[in-house]
């Protein structure tokens, strides 16, 4: 039987801001802009009590919580602490799969410290994260990724929950369909229309019916409602790309809006590349329209990107090659792939010296 732990940092971005700014502690905080077109990137637990959530329009958040304090994001700081957390996790297991900057799976079936108990390991990890970063994390423990992910949400913040094999069936049957990891809002609404409101309801569906109604995902739904999830914890050994994208509450409709938003995204991407100490040759622009149709356009440069002007010029050329007149855009993104890290550059310089 596998031993899987899911670690999830509590309200990560907002908690970092409260950690670094003592005057924000105990107050409702939202990371993001307060303007009409801005959205909340993260909300503190004090803000969540008022119904403020990430991806919510900032004007809506302010209406729900008039005392809400908006703060600018500091990705460099978030990535610094995320690196410390991942280092802690890897001290317990070689099988660590980061899901994002603030959460990860660990397979501790064979842990490096020979502790044996997944519960004790999770408790030690939480204690070490608190000691080294000043932040809290929640942990979910079970025998597969699906259940461990769900378990980490049960007692947030600063919680820990275990789903044992003998308890899994009852737990899943009573779980509202919205709480299932892998079932989003749109899919949940579709399931409600089919009379599926809980794991027990989902379990009554035949595999063929689920595949017919939900495509390939139907097999996943058939398995997870039975506690079956054989997916391994996959170690991400090499970063393939780095990017930034924004979804807009109100569609972008003018050329000025598109140009201005792309410029902001380019600036943020360049900063993330600087912090991560990587660069690349291939630039990709991603555009999603109001009807959810999506296009991507890429261009590969002869040399690695070393400054903002090169990135900006390439993105501008890609934009000008597209006819966006009359379109309504709900998402813009820019990413860089075909990467080279600072370590790669050092090795290349050393080789050149010997050549």
Phi and psi in degrees as GROMACS dihedral restraints (atoms count N, CA, C in turn):
[ dihedral_restraints ]
;  ai    aj    ak    al  type     phi  dphi    fc
    3     4     5     6     1   -72.5    20    10
    4     5     6     7     1   155.8    20    10
    6     7     8     9     1  -121.3    20    10
    7     8     9    10     1   105.9    20    10
    9    10    11    12     1  -113.9    20    10
   10    11    12    13     1   134.4    20    10
   12    13    14    15     1  -119.1    20    10
   13    14    15    16     1   136.3    20    10
   15    16    17    18     1  -113.4    20    10
   16    17    18    19     1   121.9    20    10
   18    19    20    21     1  -105.7    20    10
   19    20    21    22     1   128.1    20    10
   21    22    23    24     1  -131.8    20    10
   22    23    24    25     1   116.8    20    10
   24    25    26    27     1   -67.7    20    10
   25    26    27    28     1   137.9    20    10
   27    28    29    30     1   -80.3    20    10
   28    29    30    31     1   120.0    20    10
   30    31    32    33     1    41.8    20    10
   31    32    33    34     1    56.1    20    10
   33    34    35    36     1   -53.5    20    10
   34    35    36    37     1   -60.5    20    10
   36    37    38    39     1   -59.1    20    10
   37    38    39    40     1   -47.5    20    10
   39    40    41    42     1   -65.0    20    10
   40    41    42    43     1   -37.8    20    10
   42    43    44    45     1   -66.3    20    10
   43    44    45    46     1   -36.8    20    10
   45    46    47    48     1   -64.1    20    10
   46    47    48    49     1   -42.7    20    10
   48    49    50    51     1   -63.2    20    10
   49    50    51    52     1   -39.4    20    10
   51    52    53    54     1   -70.0    20    10
   52    53    54    55     1   -33.9    20    10
   54    55    56    57     1   -65.0    20    10
   55    56    57    58     1   -44.2    20    10
   57    58    59    60     1   -81.9    20    10
   58    59    60    61     1   -17.3    20    10
   60    61    62    63     1  -128.2    20    10
   61    62    63    64     1    89.8    20    10
   63    64    65    66     1   -53.5    20    10
   64    65    66    67     1   -27.6    20    10
   66    67    68    69     1   -69.1    20    10
   67    68    69    70     1   -14.0    20    10
   69    70    71    72     1   -90.5    20    10
   70    71    72    73     1   -11.9    20    10
   72    73    74    75     1   -66.6    20    10
   73    74    75    76     1   135.1    20    10
   75    76    77    78     1    80.6    20    10
   76    77    78    79     1     3.0    20    10
   78    79    80    81     1  -113.6    20    10
   79    80    81    82     1   155.6    20    10
   81    82    83    84     1   -72.4    20    10
   82    83    84    85     1   118.4    20    10
   84    85    86    87     1  -124.8    20    10
   85    86    87    88     1   138.4    20    10
   87    88    89    90     1  -125.3    20    10
   88    89    90    91     1   131.5    20    10
   90    91    92    93     1   -89.7    20    10
   91    92    93    94     1   122.7    20    10
   93    94    95    96     1   140.1    20    10
   94    95    96    97     1   175.6    20    10
   96    97    98    99     1   -81.1    20    10
   97    98    99   100     1   158.5    20    10
   99   100   101   102     1  -101.4    20    10
  100   101   102   103     1     1.4    20    10
  102   103   104   105     1   -71.5    20    10
  103   104   105   106     1   172.8    20    10
  105   106   107   108     1   -62.7    20    10
  106   107   108   109     1   -32.2    20    10
  108   109   110   111     1   -98.0    20    10
  109   110   111   112     1     1.6    20    10
  111   112   113   114     1   -86.2    20    10
  112   113   114   115     1   159.7    20    10
  114   115   116   117     1  -127.2    20    10
  115   116   117   118     1   159.9    20    10
  117   118   119   120     1   -78.4    20    10
  118   119   120   121     1   123.0    20    10
  120   121   122   123     1   -82.8    20    10
  121   122   123   124     1   -33.5    20    10
  123   124   125   126     1  -161.3    20    10
  124   125   126   127     1   151.9    20    10
  126   127   128   129     1  -131.7    20    10
  127   128   129   130     1   141.1    20    10
  129   130   131   132     1   -71.9    20    10
  130   131   132   133     1   164.3    20    10
  132   133   134   135     1   -65.7    20    10
  133   134   135   136     1   -29.1    20    10
  135   136   137   138     1   -63.4    20    10
  136   137   138   139     1   -36.3    20    10
  138   139   140   141     1   -76.3    20    10
  139   140   141   142     1   -33.4    20    10
  141   142   143   144     1   -65.4    20    10
  142   143   144   145     1   -25.4    20    10
  144   145   146   147     1   -62.1    20    10
  145   146   147   148     1   -23.5    20    10
  147   148   149   150     1   -93.1    20    10
  148   149   150   151     1     0.0    20    10
  150   151   152   153     1    95.8    20    10
  151   152   153   154     1     5.9    20    10
  153   154   155   156     1   -73.8    20    10
  154   155   156   157     1   132.0    20    10
  156   157   158   159     1  -136.4    20    10
  157   158   159   160     1   159.1    20    10
  159   160   161   162     1   -64.5    20    10
  160   161   162   163     1   150.2    20    10
  162   163   164   165     1    73.7    20    10
  163   164   165   166     1     1.8    20    10
  165   166   167   168     1   -80.4    20    10
  166   167   168   169     1   141.3    20    10
  168   169   170   171     1   -56.8    20    10
  169   170   171   172     1   138.3    20    10
  171   172   173   174     1   -62.1    20    10
  172   173   174   175     1   -34.4    20    10
  174   175   176   177     1   -66.3    20    10
  175   176   177   178     1   -35.8    20    10
  177   178   179   180     1   -67.8    20    10
  178   179   180   181     1   -42.7    20    10
  180   181   182   183     1   -61.0    20    10
  181   182   183   184     1   -41.8    20    10
  183   184   185   186     1   -66.6    20    10
  184   185   186   187     1   -34.1    20    10
  186   187   188   189     1   -69.2    20    10
  187   188   189   190     1   -38.2    20    10
  189   190   191   192     1   -70.8    20    10
  190   191   192   193     1   -35.4    20    10
  192   193   194   195     1  -134.4    20    10
  193   194   195   196     1    89.2    20    10
  195   196   197   198     1   -58.4    20    10
  196   197   198   199     1   -26.3    20    10
  198   199   200   201     1   -90.7    20    10
  199   200   201   202     1     9.9    20    10
  201   202   203   204     1   -60.3    20    10
  202   203   204   205     1   133.6    20    10
  204   205   206   207     1  -103.9    20    10
  205   206   207   208     1   120.0    20    10
  207   208   209   210     1   -92.3    20    10
  208   209   210   211     1   133.3    20    10
  210   211   212   213     1  -129.3    20    10
  211   212   213   214     1   150.0    20    10
  213   214   215   216     1   -72.9    20    10
  214   215   216   217     1   145.9    20    10
  216   217   218   219     1   -75.0    20    10
  217   218   219   220     1   154.1    20    10
  219   220   221   222     1  -132.7    20    10
  220   221   222   223     1    79.7    20    10
  222   223   224   225     1   -60.8    20    10
  223   224   225   226     1   -33.3    20    10
  225   226   227   228     1   -59.9    20    10
  226   227   228   229     1   -42.4    20    10
  228   229   230   231     1   -68.8    20    10
  229   230   231   232     1   -41.3    20    10
  231   232   233   234     1   -61.8    20    10
  232   233   234   235     1   -43.0    20    10
  234   235   236   237     1   -68.6    20    10
  235   236   237   238     1   -33.2    20    10
  237   238   239   240     1   -61.9    20    10
  238   239   240   241     1   -48.1    20    10
  240   241   242   243     1   -70.2    20    10
  241   242   243   244     1   -37.7    20    10
  243   244   245   246     1   -58.1    20    10
  244   245   246   247     1   -40.5    20    10
  246   247   248   249     1   -61.8    20    10
  247   248   249   250     1   -39.6    20    10
  249   250   251   252     1   -64.8    20    10
  250   251   252   253     1   -41.5    20    10
  252   253   254   255     1   -64.7    20    10
  253   254   255   256     1   -46.1    20    10
  255   256   257   258     1   -63.1    20    10
  256   257   258   259     1   -34.1    20    10
  258   259   260   261     1   -64.1    20    10
  259   260   261   262     1   -40.1    20    10
  261   262   263   264     1   -62.2    20    10
  262   263   264   265     1   -46.0    20    10
  264   265   266   267     1   -61.5    20    10
  265   266   267   268     1   -40.7    20    10
  267   268   269   270     1   -72.6    20    10
  268   269   270   271     1   -12.9    20    10
  270   271   272   273     1   -76.9    20    10
  271   272   273   274     1   -14.1    20    10
  273   274   275   276     1  -103.3    20    10
  274   275   276   277     1   -24.7    20    10
  276   277   278   279     1  -156.9    20    10
  277   278   279   280     1   146.8    20    10
  279   280   281   282     1   -81.3    20    10
  280   281   282   283     1   -15.7    20    10
  282   283   284   285     1   -97.9    20    10
  283   284   285   286     1    85.2    20    10
  285   286   287   288     1  -122.0    20    10
  286   287   288   289     1   127.2    20    10
  288   289   290   291     1  -120.2    20    10
  289   290   291   292     1    99.8    20    10
  291   292   293   294     1   -66.6    20    10
  292   293   294   295     1   131.7    20    10
  294   295   296   297     1   -92.5    20    10
  295   296   297   298     1   -31.9    20    10
  297   298   299   300     1  -162.1    20    10
  298   299   300   301     1  -168.5    20    10
  300   301   302   303     1   -67.0    20    10
  301   302   303   304     1   -19.7    20    10
  303   304   305   306     1  -126.8    20    10
  304   305   306   307     1    14.1    20    10
  306   307   308   309     1  -153.8    20    10
  307   308   309   310     1   154.7    20    10
  309   310   311   312     1  -161.6    20    10
  310   311   312   313     1   155.7    20    10
  312   313   314   315     1   -99.2    20    10
  313   314   315   316     1   147.8    20    10
  315   316   317   318     1  -128.9    20    10
  316   317   318   319     1   138.4    20    10
  318   319   320   321     1  -101.8    20    10
  319   320   321   322     1   110.0    20    10
  321   322   323   324     1  -110.6    20    10
  322   323   324   325     1    27.4    20    10
  324   325   326   327     1   -55.7    20    10
  325   326   327   328     1   -38.8    20    10
  327   328   329   330     1  -127.0    20    10
  328   329   330   331     1    91.0    20    10
  330   331   332   333     1   -82.9    20    10
  331   332   333   334     1   151.2    20    10
  333   334   335   336     1   -68.7    20    10
  334   335   336   337     1   -25.5    20    10
  336   337   338   339     1   -95.6    20    10
  337   338   339   340     1     3.6    20    10
  339   340   341   342     1    58.1    20    10
  340   341   342   343     1    37.4    20    10
  342   343   344   345     1   -77.5    20    10
  343   344   345   346     1   -41.0    20    10
  345   346   347   348     1    91.9    20    10
  346   347   348   349     1   -48.7    20    10
  348   349   350   351     1   -88.6    20    10
  349   350   351   352     1   122.5    20    10
  351   352   353   354     1   -65.1    20    10
  352   353   354   355     1   -34.4    20    10
  354   355   356   357     1   -64.3    20    10
  355   356   357   358     1   -44.8    20    10
  357   358   359   360     1   -65.0    20    10
  358   359   360   361     1   -40.9    20    10
  360   361   362   363     1   -60.4    20    10
  361   362   363   364     1   -46.8    20    10
  363   364   365   366     1   -61.3    20    10
  364   365   366   367     1   -40.9    20    10
  366   367   368   369     1   -64.2    20    10
  367   368   369   370     1   -41.0    20    10
  369   370   371   372     1   -66.8    20    10
  370   371   372   373     1   -39.1    20    10
  372   373   374   375     1   -62.9    20    10
  373   374   375   376     1   -46.0    20    10
  375   376   377   378     1   -59.8    20    10
  376   377   378   379     1   -43.0    20    10
  378   379   380   381     1   -64.3    20    10
  379   380   381   382     1   -41.4    20    10
  381   382   383   384     1   -69.9    20    10
  382   383   384   385     1   -39.0    20    10
  384   385   386   387     1   -61.6    20    10
  385   386   387   388     1   -43.8    20    10
  387   388   389   390     1   -62.2    20    10
  388   389   390   391     1   -43.3    20    10
  390   391   392   393     1   -68.0    20    10
  391   392   393   394     1   -41.9    20    10
  393   394   395   396     1   -87.7    20    10
  394   395   396   397     1   -26.6    20    10
  396   397   398   399     1  -115.7    20    10
  397   398   399   400     1   -19.2    20    10
  399   400   401   402     1    81.7    20    10
  400   401   402   403     1     6.4    20    10
  402   403   404   405     1  -112.8    20    10
  403   404   405   406     1   162.9    20    10
  405   406   407   408     1  -105.9    20    10
  406   407   408   409     1   154.8    20    10
  408   409   410   411     1  -136.3    20    10
  409   410   411   412     1   153.0    20    10
  411   412   413   414     1  -108.3    20    10
  412   413   414   415     1   148.7    20    10
  414   415   416   417     1  -128.3    20    10
  415   416   417   418     1   139.5    20    10
  417   418   419   420     1  -119.9    20    10
  418   419   420   421     1   136.8    20    10
  420   421   422   423     1  -128.7    20    10
  421   422   423   424     1   130.9    20    10
  423   424   425   426     1  -164.2    20    10
  424   425   426   427     1  -165.4    20    10
  426   427   428   429     1  -100.7    20    10
  427   428   429   430     1     2.2    20    10
  429   430   431   432     1  -152.4    20    10
  430   431   432   433     1   170.9    20    10
  432   433   434   435     1   -66.7    20    10
  433   434   435   436     1   -41.7    20    10
  435   436   437   438     1   -57.9    20    10
  436   437   438   439     1   -49.6    20    10
  438   439   440   441     1   -71.7    20    10
  439   440   441   442     1   -36.6    20    10
  441   442   443   444     1   -64.2    20    10
  442   443   444   445     1   -40.1    20    10
  444   445   446   447     1   -63.5    20    10
  445   446   447   448     1   -45.7    20    10
  447   448   449   450     1   -64.7    20    10
  448   449   450   451     1   -40.4    20    10
  450   451   452   453     1   -61.5    20    10
  451   452   453   454     1   -33.0    20    10
  453   454   455   456     1   -68.6    20    10
  454   455   456   457     1   -17.4    20    10
  456   457   458   459     1   -91.0    20    10
  457   458   459   460     1   -11.1    20    10
  459   460   461   462     1   -66.9    20    10
  460   461   462   463     1   -41.2    20    10
  462   463   464   465     1  -122.7    20    10
  463   464   465   466     1    35.0    20    10
  465   466   467   468     1   -70.2    20    10
  466   467   468   469     1   150.1    20    10
  468   469   470   471     1   -86.8    20    10
  469   470   471   472     1   166.6    20    10
  471   472   473   474     1    54.8    20    10
  472   473   474   475     1    37.7    20    10
  474   475   476   477     1  -110.7    20    10
  475   476   477   478     1   175.1    20    10
  477   478   479   480     1  -151.0    20    10
  478   479   480   481     1   134.7    20    10
  480   481   482   483     1  -143.3    20    10
  481   482   483   484     1   139.3    20    10
  483   484   485   486     1  -116.3    20    10
  484   485   486   487     1   132.2    20    10
  486   487   488   489     1  -111.0    20    10
  487   488   489   490     1   105.9    20    10
  489   490   491   492     1   -79.2    20    10
  490   491   492   493     1   155.0    20    10
  492   493   494   495     1   -53.2    20    10
  493   494   495   496     1   -40.3    20    10
  495   496   497   498     1   -72.3    20    10
  496   497   498   499     1   -15.6    20    10
  498   499   500   501     1  -101.2    20    10
  499   500   501   502     1    -9.4    20    10
  501   502   503   504     1   -62.3    20    10
  502   503   504   505     1   -45.5    20    10
  504   505   506   507     1   -60.1    20    10
  505   506   507   508     1   -48.1    20    10
  507   508   509   510     1   -65.5    20    10
  508   509   510   511     1   -40.0    20    10
  510   511   512   513     1   -61.0    20    10
  511   512   513   514     1   -46.9    20    10
  513   514   515   516     1   -66.4    20    10
  514   515   516   517     1   -41.7    20    10
  516   517   518   519     1   -61.4    20    10
  517   518   519   520     1   -34.5    20    10
  519   520   521   522     1   -87.7    20    10
  520   521   522   523     1    -6.3    20    10
  522   523   524   525     1   -77.0    20    10
  523   524   525   526     1   127.2    20    10
  525   526   527   528     1   -60.8    20    10
  526   527   528   529     1   144.8    20    10
  528   529   530   531     1   -62.0    20    10
  529   530   531   532     1   -27.7    20    10
  531   532   533   534     1   -66.5    20    10
  532   533   534   535     1   -21.4    20    10
  534   535   536   537     1   -87.1    20    10
  535   536   537   538     1    -7.0    20    10
  537   538   539   540     1   -70.2    20    10
  538   539   540   541     1   126.1    20    10
  540   541   542   543     1   -66.2    20    10
  541   542   543   544     1   124.2    20    10
  543   544   545   546     1   104.4    20    10
  544   545   546   547     1    -7.6    20    10
  546   547   548   549     1  -113.1    20    10
  547   548   549   550     1   109.6    20    10
  549   550   551   552     1   -86.2    20    10
  550   551   552   553     1  -175.9    20    10
  552   553   554   555     1   -61.6    20    10
  553   554   555   556     1   -45.7    20    10
  555   556   557   558     1   -64.9    20    10
  556   557   558   559     1   -44.8    20    10
  558   559   560   561     1   -65.1    20    10
  559   560   561   562     1   -39.5    20    10
  561   562   563   564     1   -61.8    20    10
  562   563   564   565     1   -41.5    20    10
  564   565   566   567     1   -64.0    20    10
  565   566   567   568     1   -39.0    20    10
  567   568   569   570     1   -64.7    20    10
  568   569   570   571     1   -39.6    20    10
  570   571   572   573     1   -66.8    20    10
  571   572   573   574     1   -38.0    20    10
  573   574   575   576     1   -58.7    20    10
  574   575   576   577     1   -39.9    20    10
  576   577   578   579     1   -64.1    20    10
  577   578   579   580     1   -24.6    20    10
  579   580   581   582     1   -92.8    20    10
  580   581   582   583     1     3.6    20    10
  582   583   584   585     1    84.4    20    10
  583   584   585   586     1    16.5    20    10
  585   586   587   588     1  -101.0    20    10
  586   587   588   589     1   110.3    20    10
  588   589   590   591     1  -120.2    20    10
  589   590   591   592     1   -14.3    20    10
  591   592   593   594     1  -146.7    20    10
  592   593   594   595     1   173.0    20    10
  594   595   596   597     1   -60.1    20    10
  595   596   597   598     1   -34.5    20    10
  597   598   599   600     1   -62.7    20    10
  598   599   600   601     1   -42.2    20    10
  600   601   602   603     1   -65.0    20    10
  601   602   603   604     1   -42.9    20    10
  603   604   605   606     1   -63.2    20    10
  604   605   606   607     1   -35.3    20    10
  606   607   608   609     1   -66.6    20    10
  607   608   609   610     1   -22.4    20    10
  609   610   611   612     1   -77.4    20    10
  610   611   612   613     1   -15.6    20    10
  612   613   614   615     1   -77.4    20    10
  613   614   615   616     1   140.3    20    10
  615   616   617   618     1   -76.2    20    10
  616   617   618   619     1   149.9    20    10
  618   619   620   621     1   -57.5    20    10
  619   620   621   622     1   -45.0    20    10
  621   622   623   624     1   -60.9    20    10
  622   623   624   625     1   -38.5    20    10
  624   625   626   627     1   -67.3    20    10
  625   626   627   628     1   -41.8    20    10
  627   628   629   630     1   -65.2    20    10
  628   629   630   631     1   -40.3    20    10
  630   631   632   633     1   -67.5    20    10
  631   632   633   634     1   -39.0    20    10
  633   634   635   636     1   -65.5    20    10
  634   635   636   637     1   -36.0    20    10
  636   637   638   639     1   -90.3    20    10
  637   638   639   640     1   -26.9    20    10
  639   640   641   642     1  -125.7    20    10
  640   641   642   643     1     7.8    20    10
  642   643   644   645     1    68.9    20    10
  643   644   645   646     1  -146.6    20    10
  645   646   647   648     1   -60.7    20    10
  646   647   648   649     1   -31.0    20    10
  648   649   650   651     1   -63.5    20    10
  649   650   651   652     1   -20.9    20    10
  651   652   653   654     1   -57.5    20    10
  652   653   654   655     1   -36.9    20    10
  654   655   656   657     1   -67.0    20    10
  655   656   657   658     1   -39.3    20    10
  657   658   659   660     1   -61.1    20    10
  658   659   660   661     1   -46.2    20    10
  660   661   662   663     1   -62.4    20    10
  661   662   663   664     1   -39.7    20    10
  663   664   665   666     1   -60.6    20    10
  664   665   666   667     1   -39.5    20    10
  666   667   668   669     1   -77.8    20    10
  667   668   669   670     1   -46.1    20    10
  669   670   671   672     1   -67.6    20    10
  670   671   672   673     1   -29.8    20    10
  672   673   674   675     1   -71.3    20    10
  673   674   675   676     1    -9.3    20    10
  675   676   677   678     1  -106.8    20    10
  676   677   678   679     1     8.6    20    10
  678   679   680   681     1    76.0    20    10
  679   680   681   682     1    18.5    20    10
  681   682   683   684     1  -100.5    20    10
  682   683   684   685     1   119.4    20    10
  684   685   686   687     1  -154.3    20    10
  685   686   687   688     1    99.9    20    10
  687   688   689   690     1   -92.6    20    10
  688   689   690   691     1     4.2    20    10
  690   691   692   693     1   -61.8    20    10
  691   692   693   694     1   130.0    20    10
  693   694   695   696     1   -78.6    20    10
  694   695   696   697     1   159.6    20    10
  696   697   698   699     1   -75.0    20    10
  697   698   699   700     1   116.1    20    10
  699   700   701   702     1  -102.4    20    10
  700   701   702   703     1   123.9    20    10
  702   703   704   705     1   -77.4    20    10
  703   704   705   706     1   124.7    20    10
  705   706   707   708     1   -89.1    20    10
  706   707   708   709     1   102.3    20    10
  708   709   710   711     1   -88.9    20    10
  709   710   711   712     1   -23.8    20    10
  711   712   713   714     1  -142.9    20    10
  712   713   714   715     1   128.2    20    10
  714   715   716   717     1   -75.2    20    10
  715   716   717   718     1   129.9    20    10
  717   718   719   720     1   -91.9    20    10
  718   719   720   721     1   -31.0    20    10
  720   721   722   723     1  -159.2    20    10
  721   722   723   724     1   167.1    20    10
  723   724   725   726     1  -138.1    20    10
  724   725   726   727     1   135.5    20    10
  726   727   728   729     1  -158.0    20    10
  727   728   729   730     1   172.6    20    10
  729   730   731   732     1  -140.4    20    10
  730   731   732   733     1   137.6    20    10
  732   733   734   735     1  -144.3    20    10
  733   734   735   736     1   155.9    20    10
  735   736   737   738     1  -133.6    20    10
  736   737   738   739     1   135.0    20    10
  738   739   740   741     1  -102.9    20    10
  739   740   741   742     1   133.4    20    10
  741   742   743   744     1  -104.6    20    10
  742   743   744   745     1   137.0    20    10
  744   745   746   747     1   -67.1    20    10
  745   746   747   748     1   -38.8    20    10
  747   748   749   750     1  -111.2    20    10
  748   749   750   751     1   133.4    20    10
  750   751   752   753     1   -60.4    20    10
  751   752   753   754     1   144.7    20    10
  753   754   755   756     1   -81.1    20    10
  754   755   756   757     1   130.7    20    10
  756   757   758   759     1  -126.7    20    10
  757   758   759   760     1   -17.3    20    10
  759   760   761   762     1  -109.7    20    10
  760   761   762   763     1   157.0    20    10
  762   763   764   765     1   -60.9    20    10
  763   764   765   766     1   -39.3    20    10
  765   766   767   768     1   -60.2    20    10
  766   767   768   769     1   -44.3    20    10
  768   769   770   771     1   -61.2    20    10
  769   770   771   772     1   -44.3    20    10
  771   772   773   774     1   -63.0    20    10
  772   773   774   775     1   -47.0    20    10
  774   775   776   777     1   -62.0    20    10
  775   776   777   778     1   -45.2    20    10
  777   778   779   780     1   -64.6    20    10
  778   779   780   781     1   -42.5    20    10
  780   781   782   783     1   -70.2    20    10
  781   782   783   784     1   -38.6    20    10
  783   784   785   786     1   -62.3    20    10
  784   785   786   787     1   -39.3    20    10
  786   787   788   789     1   -61.7    20    10
  787   788   789   790     1   -44.0    20    10
  789   790   791   792     1   -62.6    20    10
  790   791   792   793     1   -41.8    20    10
  792   793   794   795     1   -64.6    20    10
  793   794   795   796     1   -42.4    20    10
  795   796   797   798     1   -60.0    20    10
  796   797   798   799     1   -43.3    20    10
  798   799   800   801     1   -61.2    20    10
  799   800   801   802     1   -45.3    20    10
  801   802   803   804     1   -66.1    20    10
  802   803   804   805     1   -40.4    20    10
  804   805   806   807     1   -63.2    20    10
  805   806   807   808     1   -42.4    20    10
  807   808   809   810     1   -62.1    20    10
  808   809   810   811     1   -38.2    20    10
  810   811   812   813     1   -66.6    20    10
  811   812   813   814     1   -41.0    20    10
  813   814   815   816     1   -65.5    20    10
  814   815   816   817     1   -38.2    20    10
  816   817   818   819     1   -64.3    20    10
  817   818   819   820     1   -39.5    20    10
  819   820   821   822     1   -64.1    20    10
  820   821   822   823     1   -45.0    20    10
  822   823   824   825     1   -64.5    20    10
  823   824   825   826     1   -42.3    20    10
  825   826   827   828     1   -78.0    20    10
  826   827   828   829     1    -8.7    20    10
  828   829   830   831     1    57.3    20    10
  829   830   831   832     1    45.9    20    10
  831   832   833   834     1  -135.9    20    10
  832   833   834   835     1   158.7    20    10
  834   835   836   837     1  -142.7    20    10
  835   836   837   838     1  -179.0    20    10
  837   838   839   840     1  -160.6    20    10
  838   839   840   841     1   177.1    20    10
  840   841   842   843     1  -110.0    20    10
  841   842   843   844     1   -26.2    20    10
  843   844   845   846     1  -104.1    20    10
  844   845   846   847     1   123.7    20    10
  846   847   848   849     1  -108.9    20    10
  847   848   849   850     1   131.2    20    10
  849   850   851   852     1  -123.9    20    10
  850   851   852   853     1   130.1    20    10
  852   853   854   855     1  -105.0    20    10
  853   854   855   856     1   129.3    20    10
  855   856   857   858     1  -114.9    20    10
  856   857   858   859     1   132.3    20    10
  858   859   860   861     1  -132.4    20    10
  859   860   861   862     1   127.2    20    10
  861   862   863   864     1  -116.6    20    10
  862   863   864   865     1   129.8    20    10
  864   865   866   867     1   -92.2    20    10
  865   866   867   868     1   172.6    20    10
  867   868   869   870     1   -63.4    20    10
  868   869   870   871     1   -23.6    20    10
  870   871   872   873     1   -89.5    20    10
  871   872   873   874     1    10.4    20    10
  873   874   875   876     1    73.4    20    10
  874   875   876   877     1     4.3    20    10
  876   877   878   879     1   -70.7    20    10
  877   878   879   880     1   147.5    20    10
  879   880   881   882     1  -135.1    20    10
  880   881   882   883     1   142.3    20    10
  882   883   884   885     1  -131.2    20    10
  883   884   885   886     1   151.8    20    10
  885   886   887   888     1  -132.1    20    10
  886   887   888   889     1   142.9    20    10
  888   889   890   891     1  -133.9    20    10
  889   890   891   892     1   131.9    20    10
  891   892   893   894     1  -122.9    20    10
  892   893   894   895     1   155.5    20    10
  894   895   896   897     1  -145.7    20    10
  895   896   897   898     1   131.2    20    10
  897   898   899   900     1  -104.3    20    10
  898   899   900   901     1   126.7    20    10
  900   901   902   903     1   -89.6    20    10
  901   902   903   904     1   156.7    20    10
  903   904   905   906     1   -69.5    20    10
  904   905   906   907     1   -26.3    20    10
  906   907   908   909     1  -128.1    20    10
  907   908   909   910     1   164.0    20    10
  909   910   911   912     1   -70.1    20    10
  910   911   912   913     1   149.4    20    10
  912   913   914   915     1   -72.7    20    10
  913   914   915   916     1   121.4    20    10
  915   916   917   918     1  -112.6    20    10
  916   917   918   919     1   -18.8    20    10
  918   919   920   921     1  -146.6    20    10
  919   920   921   922     1   166.6    20    10
  921   922   923   924     1   -63.3    20    10
  922   923   924   925     1   -37.9    20    10
  924   925   926   927     1   -58.6    20    10
  925   926   927   928     1   -38.1    20    10
  927   928   929   930     1   -65.1    20    10
  928   929   930   931     1   -45.6    20    10
  930   931   932   933     1   -61.2    20    10
  931   932   933   934     1   -48.4    20    10
  933   934   935   936     1   -61.8    20    10
  934   935   936   937     1   -43.0    20    10
  936   937   938   939     1   -63.0    20    10
  937   938   939   940     1   -42.0    20    10
  939   940   941   942     1   -66.9    20    10
  940   941   942   943     1   -44.1    20    10
  942   943   944   945     1   -61.9    20    10
  943   944   945   946     1   -40.8    20    10
  945   946   947   948     1   -61.5    20    10
  946   947   948   949     1   -42.7    20    10
  948   949   950   951     1   -63.0    20    10
  949   950   951   952     1   -40.8    20    10
  951   952   953   954     1   -64.3    20    10
  952   953   954   955     1   -43.9    20    10
  954   955   956   957     1   -60.8    20    10
  955   956   957   958     1   -44.6    20    10
  957   958   959   960     1   -66.5    20    10
  958   959   960   961     1   -22.9    20    10
  960   961   962   963     1   -77.8    20    10
  961   962   963   964     1   -10.1    20    10
  963   964   965   966     1  -104.4    20    10
  964   965   966   967     1   142.7    20    10
  966   967   968   969     1   -93.5    20    10
  967   968   969   970     1    97.9    20    10
  969   970   971   972     1  -103.0    20    10
  970   971   972   973     1    10.0    20    10
  972   973   974   975     1   -62.9    20    10
  973   974   975   976     1   129.0    20    10
  975   976   977   978     1    80.1    20    10
  976   977   978   979     1     2.7    20    10
  978   979   980   981     1   -89.6    20    10
  979   980   981   982     1   161.5    20    10
  981   982   983   984     1  -121.4    20    10
  982   983   984   985     1   118.7    20    10
  984   985   986   987     1  -108.3    20    10
  985   986   987   988     1   129.3    20    10
  987   988   989   990     1  -107.3    20    10
  988   989   990   991     1   -14.5    20    10
  990   991   992   993     1  -147.3    20    10
  991   992   993   994     1   137.6    20    10
  993   994   995   996     1  -127.4    20    10
  994   995   996   997     1   142.6    20    10
  996   997   998   999     1  -149.8    20    10
  997   998   999  1000     1   150.2    20    10
  999  1000  1001  1002     1  -134.6    20    10
 1000  1001  1002  1003     1   132.6    20    10
 1002  1003  1004  1005     1  -135.4    20    10
 1003  1004  1005  1006     1   159.2    20    10
 1005  1006  1007  1008     1  -124.3    20    10
 1006  1007  1008  1009     1   131.0    20    10
 1008  1009  1010  1011     1  -129.8    20    10
 1009  1010  1011  1012     1  -168.0    20    10
 1011  1012  1013  1014     1    56.8    20    10
 1012  1013  1014  1015     1    57.1    20    10
 1014  1015  1016  1017     1   -83.6    20    10
 1015  1016  1017  1018     1   159.7    20    10
 1017  1018  1019  1020     1  -139.7    20    10
 1018  1019  1020  1021     1   129.1    20    10
 1020  1021  1022  1023     1   -93.3    20    10
 1021  1022  1023  1024     1   171.0    20    10
 1023  1024  1025  1026     1   -61.2    20    10
 1024  1025  1026  1027     1   -36.0    20    10
 1026  1027  1028  1029     1   -65.7    20    10
 1027  1028  1029  1030     1   -39.2    20    10
 1029  1030  1031  1032     1   -60.1    20    10
 1030  1031  1032  1033     1   -42.5    20    10
 1032  1033  1034  1035     1   -64.7    20    10
 1033  1034  1035  1036     1   -39.6    20    10
 1035  1036  1037  1038     1   -62.5    20    10
 1036  1037  1038  1039     1   -44.6    20    10
 1038  1039  1040  1041     1   -62.8    20    10
 1039  1040  1041  1042     1   -39.0    20    10
 1041  1042  1043  1044     1   -64.0    20    10
 1042  1043  1044  1045     1   -41.7    20    10
 1044  1045  1046  1047     1   -64.5    20    10
 1045  1046  1047  1048     1   -39.2    20    10
 1047  1048  1049  1050     1   -64.5    20    10
 1048  1049  1050  1051     1   -42.3    20    10
 1050  1051  1052  1053     1   -62.4    20    10
 1051  1052  1053  1054     1   -41.1    20    10
 1053  1054  1055  1056     1   -62.2    20    10
 1054  1055  1056  1057     1   -36.5    20    10
 1056  1057  1058  1059     1   -61.4    20    10
 1057  1058  1059  1060     1   -44.6    20    10
 1059  1060  1061  1062     1   -72.9    20    10
 1060  1061  1062  1063     1   -28.4    20    10
